[in-house]
Amino acid sequence: MILQGKRVALPSAPVVHRQFEAHAQAAPDAVAVVCAGQQVTYAELDARANRFAHFLIARGHGRGAKVGVCLDYSIDMVVAILGTLKAGAAYVPFDPAYPAARLQLLLGQIPDLALIVTSPATAALVESASAEAIDLEQLSDHLAGLSATGPDVQVTGDDVCYAVFTSGSTGTPKLTAVRHEGWFNLMNWLMLEYGLHSGSNNLVVSAFGFDLSQRALMTPLFCGATQHLLASRNFDAAMAYRILTKHGIRTVHCASSTLYLLVDWETARGGEALTRLDYVLFGGEPLHVERVADWARREGNTCVLLHQYGVAECTDVASSYDLADYRPGEHDIAPVGKPVYNTEIHILDEGMRGVAPGESGEICISGASVGAGYLNGTGPESERFTTVEVDGVPRRLYRTGDRGHVNEAGDLVVAGRMDAQVKVRGMRIDPTDIERALGRLAGVRQAAVVVGHTDSGDTELIAFIVPAGDDLAENDVRTRLLETLPRNMVPARFVNIPRIPLSPHGKVDRAALAEEFRKQYAESATTA
C-alpha cells in the first residue's frame, strides 16, 4: 500500500535560506523577529547573518561543517542559524533547557563539531565541549567589521542544513541529519497547501532541541512573515497566551500536549486568542481528541487544527489531516491524513512487501522528505535507512517503526509503535490503546499508561489519570474499563494526579511518571 504525495517541482537549488534572502531584498524593512521587546528587520537580520557566515568561513567552518548552537530563544539564535546555513554548514541545536549532564552526553556524539555558539547564560552548560565556544555578544565588534553582503557559497539541496538528536532504541541518542531539499520541500508545501504568507506571523512554543522547533523557527522567514520567540527557557502558558493575544499571531506549531495546555488556559479564562488563529499545526504523540473537542466546537472558532505525522529522520512532517473532518463515530483513532509534496508513505509487512488497503503494517517513508541518515551512526538503527524498488525504480526509504494503516478515505492512521508493545501475562499490549479507552471514560480529562514491575519482577501496567473533577475511585475506573477492554489490558493500578508531566519537548514524560510510581510504591511498602 502506497500513499503518493502531490508532485511539485522544486528549484534547481532548493536551499532554505535563499528564500529568506529573497524576502530581505523585496521587503527589507519588514519585521523578521521579535523577542523580549526587541525586534530586527529582514535587512538587519540578513546583514548580521552574513557577517557571522563570513566569520565561520574565515575559521574554515564552511560547507560540510557542523556548528553547535546552545542559546536561549533570542535574535542571536536566529542570526547563528541563518549565518551557519549561509556558510554552507549545518547547525546542531543544544537545548539549554537540558541538564548539563545530558548536554555532555550529546556533545560526546559529535567529535567533529566545528564550534559551539553560546551566551553568558548558557556557556557553563557546555563547558565540557572539546570544540571552541564563542559568544556573539563578545564578538560584536569583530563581526561589525566583516562584510554585510552574502558569502559566495554554492549550497545544494543535498547538503545537510541541520541535525537533531533523537532517542535511539539502544538508549544512546542518535544525531539525524536533514537535507536542504527536504526542509525546503516541507516549507514550500506548508506555504502553498495552506496559503501561508507575509502575514502568517508565528509564535514558537516548543523547546529548541525538538525537531518540530526547526520548521517552526524557519517557516515564517521562508514566507516573509514575523517570527515571535518566547523569552523563556521552558514553556510558559501565560506568556505564550499573552503574546498570542497582543501580537497578531496567525500560526503555532506544537506537540499535542502543548496544545492541550493552551486550550485549557483559554477555556479557563474565557479567552479567544487561540480560536482566532489561522492554524495550529500539531502532532508528535498520540492525539486525545476529547481534550480539544469542546474547544474546537466553540461558536466563532475559526482556527484550523492540522493533525500531523512525521519523524525527525524525515524532515519532521510526512502527512497532515484537517481535524474538522474527524468524526468520532467513524474513526476510532484520528487520522493523520495524506502525504506532503514529493513524499510517499508505504505500509509494509515484515517481508518489506506492501499490504492490502486497510491492513496494518510498518509505516515507511520515501521521497524528498527522507533525511541524510544518522551522522557518525553505526549499528542496527542505521539499517532503518534502506532501499526498495517501486515500479522497478529503486527508492531510498526510512522504516519508522510505527504501526499503521490506510483507511477507506485514503488517510493514514497511526496505531502506535511496532516496538511499543509490551508483554503482560504473555499477551502483547500497546499502552496507547489503553490510553484511548481511558480518555473516553466520563470524568477522565487525560491519561497516560506506563509499564512497571512488581517486587517479584512481573510486568504490570500503571495508569495515571488526570480527573476532570474529583479524584476517581480505582475500582470504578477498573469496572468501567472492563466494559470496553479485555481483562489483560486493564491496568493493575490507577493513580490520580493533577497533571501529566511533560518533557522539554512538550511530550508526555513517561520516565517521570514511572519514577513517580516507584516513589509511591516504595512509600506504601515502607508504611505497610
N, C-alpha and C positions, 0 to 999 in steps of 0.2 A: 504494500500500500504506500503510495507516494502522494503527498500534497505539494503542488507546484506553486511557488510564488510568482507573481507577475514579472515578466521580463522587462526590465527598464534599462536603457543604455546609460552607461556612466562615462564621464570624461576620460580621455586617454590617460590622464594622470589624476585619479580620484584621491586627492590629498586634502585632508580636512582643513588645515589652516589657510589654504588658498581661498577657500570660501569666505573665511573671516576677513582676509586681506581685501577681497573684493568689496565687502561692506565698508571697510575702513576707507577705501577710496571713494565709494559712492556717497557715503554719509559720515564724513569724518567727525562731525560734531554730535552725532547720536551717542547717547549714554550706553556704554558697554557693560560696566559692572558697578554695582552699589553694595557697599558693606560697611556697617558700623558708622553711618553718617558720611562716609567718603564715597566719591564716585570718580570714574575715569571714562573719557570718551573713547570711541573706536580709534581715532587717530592717536591719542595719547597712549592707549594700550598697545597699539601696533608698534609705535616707536620704542616703548620700553621693552617689549618682547624682542624687537630686532636687536637692540643693544645687548640684551642677555644672550641672544643667539651668537652674536659676534664674539662675546666673551667665551662661550663654550667652544666655538670653533678655534679660537686662538689657543685654547688649552689642549687642543687635539681631541675634543669630545664632540665630533660631528656625526656624520651619518653612521648608523650602526651602534653608537654608544648608548649606554643606559644611565640615565640621570635620576637619582632618587629625589623625591620631594617630600619633606616632613614639615609641613606648615599647617597652621590653623587656617580655616577659610578666611581669605583676605584677597585684596587686589594683587599682592605679591605672589600668591599662589597661582593665579591665572597668568601673570607675567612669566613665571617659571615654566608653566606648562606650555604656553604658546612659544616661548623662546626655545625650549627644548625641541619642539616639533619643527620650528623654522631651521634649526641647526641640522636637522635630519636625524636626530637622536630620538630615543623613546623614553618616556618618563615612567617612573615606578612610584606609586603612592605608598607612603609610610604613614599610617594614620596615627596622629598624636594622641588620639583617644585610647590607644592601646597601651598596656603597661610596658615599661622599659624592657622587661624580660622577654615579652612577646616580640617586640621590635628587634631585639638582639637575635632571636631565633630567625626572624625573617631576613635580617641582614646577612646571616650566615648562608643563606640560599643563593646569594649573588656575589660570588667572589670577584667578578669583573665590573662591579659598579664604578662608574667614572667619578662621580662625586655626589654629594647629597646636599640639597638646599634646605637650610634650617633658619630659625629665628631665635632670638634670646629666650623665647618661651618654650622652644622645642629642642634646642641643641643638646641638652643634657640627656634626652631620651635616646639619642643615637650616638652617644659618645663612644660606644664600643665599635662603631663602624671603622673598617680599615680605610675606607675611601675618605677623601678630603671633604670636610663640611664647610659650606660657605653661607654667609648671611647677606642677603640682598641689601639690607639697610646699611650695613658696614661697607658694602661695595658701591654705594650710591654715587660717590664722587668719581670713582673709576669708571663706572658704567656710563655716567653722563658724558664722558669724553669719547665714547665709542659711537660708531655710525648709527644713525636712526633709520637708515634705509635697509630693506630686506637683504639678507645674505644670498649669494648666488649658489644655492644648493639644490641639486636635482633630486627631489624626493619622488618615489614612485608608489603606486598602490600596493606593491608587495612589501614595502618597508614596514617595520613594526613602529606603531605610534605610541602604544603604552603596553604595560604588562602589570597584571594584578595577581595577588595571591588568592588562591582558592584552596579549600580544605581537601586533603587527599585521603583516600581510604586507608593509607598506611599510617595516618596520623601526622605526617610531615607536610607542611604547606607546599603547594606547587605554584610556581610562577608561570602563568599562562599569558601568552603574547597575542595581541590583536593587531591586525594589519590595517593600514590606511584605507585600503579598498573596502574592507568590511565595515569600518567605522563610518566612512563616507556614505556607503550604501544604506546603513541604518538611518543616519540623519537625513539623507535625501528622501528615504521612504517616509519618515515622520513628517517632513516638510510638505511633500506632495500629497500623501494619503490623507493627512489631517489638516492641511491648509495652514500650517504654521508660517508666521510672517514676522515682520519687524515689530509688530505689536504684541507678539506672543511672549511677554515677559515671564520669566521663570523664577521660582524660589527653590534653591537646593536645600533639602531637609534630611538627607541621608549622610552617613559617615563617609569620609574621604576614601577609605580603603575599600569600600563596596564597589563592585563592578558597575552597578546601576548608577553610581555617582559620576562616572566618567562621561556618559552620554548626557546626564543631567547638567553637568558643567558646560559642555561644549555645544549642545543643540541650540540654545538661544543665540550664541555667537555665530553659529552656522546659518541662522535665519535672519540675522541682523537685529535681534531683539536685545532686551536688557536682562542681564543676569543678576539676581539678588542673592546674597550669601548671608547665612546666619552667623552672627558673630558669637558663636558658642561652639565649644568642642564637642558637646553632646547635644542630642536633640532636645529642644526646649519648646514644648507645645504652645506655651503662652507667647513666646517671642515669635514663633512661626505664624501663629494666628494673627498677631498684631501686624506683621508685615503683609500678610495676605489681605488684611482689611485696608491698609493705608496706601499700598503702592501699586495697585492695579495689576496684580499678578494674574496671569491667564493660565499657566500650566504648572503642574507639580509632578515630579517623578518620585515614587517612593515604594517601599515594601508594604505588603498588605497590612502588617501590624501597625505601621506608622499611620496608614490611612484610618485604621480604627481609632487611634488616639485623636486624630484631627476631627473625625466625625463626632466622637464623644465630647470633645471640647466645644464644638459648635452647638451640638444638641443641648448640652447642659446650660449654655449661656444664651440660647435663642438667637445666635448669630446667623449670618447668611453669606459670609465671605467665601466659604468653600462651595456653596451651591452656585455662586456666580462665576466660578472658574470655567474656562473652556474645556479643559481636560485634566483628569488625574490619571496618570499612566502608572500602573502598579502591578506587582507580582512578586516573585522571588520565593514564595512559600504558599502552601495550600490556602485557598480562599474560604473564609467562613461568611457566606453571603448574608446570613442573618445579622451580622454585625453592622452592615451598611444598608440593609433593605429598607427599613423605615425612613432613614435619612434620604435615600435615593428617591423615594416616592413622595417626598415633601412637595407641596404645591409651589411652583415657581422655581424648582431646582432645574437649572439648565446645564449643570456640569455633566460631561460625558465621562463615564468610568471605563477605561480601557484595561481589561484584564489581560496581562501579557505573560508570555513564557519565553524563557531562554536560559542560556548558561554562559558563564564567563568565558569559556573556551570558544564560544561562537558569537562574540560581539554583543553579548548580553540579551538581546531580544531576537527571537526567531518567529514569533507569531503574536497575534493580537485579536482581542474579541471585545466588541461593544456590549457591556453588561446590560444595556437596555433590552437586548434580545433574549436575555436569560428568563426562562420560565421554570420555576421550581418543580412543577408537576411533570415537566418534560425532561429535565436534567437532574440527575442525582448529584452530579458534580458540575460546577460551572465550567464551560469550555474555555479554551484559550485561543480559539479562532484559527485563522488561516495565516500562511507564512508571509514574511516581509518580502520585499522585492528581491529577485535574483537568488532565492533561497528555496531549498527543497527539504521537506520533512518526510522521513521514511519510518515506517513501522515494520520492524524486522523480528523474525523469530530467532531462536538460539543458533540456528544454522546460517544466520545472516540472509535469510530469504524473506521476501515481502509477505505479509499476512493478508488475509482477505479483509475487505471492508467490514468494519465493526469488530474485528478480532483484536485482541490485545497483543502487544509486543513491546520491544525496546524502541524508544524514540531516538532516532538518529538524524543528524543534520548535515546537509551538503550545500555547496554553492558559495556565494560571496561571503556569507557570514562566518564561515569556518576560519578560525584563527591560525596563527603560525605554529601553534603547539606549545609544549612546556619548555621553557628555557632551562638549560642545564638539566633537563629531565631524563631520567632513566627508569627502568622498571615497568611493571605491568600497566600503570596508568597511561604512560606514553603510547601504549598499544591501542588506546581508545581512538587515536587518530589513525584511520586506516583508509583503504581504497576499495570501492565496489564498482561493478560495471552496471551502468544504466543505459539500456538500448545500445549495448555494445561499446559505450564510451566510458572510460574509467573516470570515477568521480571521487575526489577526496571527501572523506566523511568522518564525522565525530560521533561516537557512541556515547550518549548522555548518561546511560544507566537509569533513566527514568522510564516508567511503565505507562503506556497509554494506548488509545485507540482513536479512530476517526468516526464520528457519529454520522447519522443519516444526512445531516445538513452539510457535511463536509468539513466540520470543525474538529480541531484537535482537542482531545480530552486527556489530561494528565491525571493518572490514578495514584501515583506515588512512586517510590524508588524501587528499582529491582532489588537493591541490596538493603532496603529499609525494613524488610520483613524480618520478624523475629520468631523464634520457635518458643511457644509456650505450651507446655504439656504435650509436646510432639506435633503441634499444629502450627503452620506458618501464618503469621498475622501481620498486617500493616497497621501501625498505630494511627495513621491518618484516617483510616476507615472508622475507627472508634471515635476520633475527634469530631468527625462529621455527624455521627449519630448523637453524640452528646450535645452538639450545637443545636440540634433540632428539638431538644427537650425544653419544655417550658421552665423558666426560671434560670436557665443556663445562659450566661452572657458570652462566655468564651471558655474553651477547654484546651488543654494540652496533655498528651499522654506520653509518658516516658517509661523506660524499662528499668526495673530494679531487681534486686536479688535478696532472697531470704537468707537467714543465718546458715541454712543448710546448702546454700548455693543455687537453689532453684530460681528460675526466671519468673518474674511476675510483672504485671502492668500496673502502673500508678497513674490515676487521672487527677490532674489539678484543675479545679473548677473555679471560675470567677462567677459568683452568683449575680443574678440581676437585682436581687433584693437581699433578704435574709439568707444566712447560710443554709445550704441544702443538706438534708439528712442523708447519710451514706446509704442506708437501706432503701430509702425512697428512690434515690437515683439508680441504684442497682436494679430494683424491681422494674422501673420504667425502661431501663436499657435492655433488660431481658425480653421486652416485648418486640424489639427490633433486631437484636444481635444474638447469635448463638452464645451459649454459656462460656465457651472457651475464649471469646473475645471481650467479655465483660471484665474490667479491671478488678484486681484484688482489693485495691484501696482507692478511696476518693478523698481528696484534700481540698478544702475551701481556702482560697487565697484572694487577697484584694485585687491583685493584678498579675498578669503574666509578665515575667521579666523579659526584657529584650536585649539582644546583643548590640554592640556598637553599630552593626549594620541594619538594625531595626527589625531583625527577625526574632522569633521565639528562641530564648536562650535555654535550651533543653539541659545543658550541663548544669546551669544554675538551679533548675528545678530538681534534677537528680540529687544535687548536693543538699538542697533544702529538705528533701525526703530523708536523706541519710541522717541529717541532724535530728529531725523529728523522730525518726526511728530509734536513734541512739538514746535520745532523751526519754522516750517511752519505755525503752528496755531498762534504763537506769532506775526509773521510777518504780517499775514493776519489781 
